[in-house]
């Protein structure tokens, strides 16, 4: 397998840093846009990018253009543009895989972009108001930072909170969705994934599966047993292999 390649692509005229795994693959490969969490750590998700590339996918891991959640959707759309334009990629076989912030972006991206055929959302906060309110007790300092980034509380800025809450996009998501969350996730608790799956099923989803990982936290850690990276990679690869398969 070829070494990852550092690249950048343009989104709304801005440069978005990214990395491509699986460059040089045979033509007709499925393409996966990998969306990381809040701090844009694609290195921390390198295990997943490498595993998917080893299974024959071309992976574009985006770092977004910055910390503003409100530019993520444009960066996702532009990332799909870049991915679809790669010589190795079959533009009819595109997927998004996202973790945390990236899981929200993946869900919104699938709702907004008809090119997406499948998605995997790992530990996504899907209803942003309750997510931020929970931070007030879990981490008051982070709560203040989130409030500042949103321009105020949900009561003061309801439209902004609704804009990035993936739950409100359920009726527009027409592709198979895999949701993965651990029972010990204190950042985006399991309820968020349960709400999303219920909303997708109610909206007539093309297929929603919720995989609950007992004892696993937000960053795939399982107490003294270590990180469950192999399990996350296997779940994601199996889902994409099945939902992106050619007829």
Buried (B, 14 or more C-beta within 10 A) or exposed (E): EEEBEEBBBEBEEBEBBBBBBBBEBEEEBBBBBBBBBBEBBBEBBBBBBBBBBEBBBBBBBBBBBEEEBEBBBBBBBBBBBBBBEBEBBBEEBBBBBBBBBBBBBBBBBBBBBEBBBBBBBBBBBBBBBBBBBBBBEEBEEBBEEBBEBBEEBBEEBEEBBBBBBBBBBBEEBBBBBBBBBBEBBEBBBBBBBBBBBBBBEEBEBEBBBBBEBEEBBBBBBBEEEEBBBEBBBEBBBEBBBEBBEEE
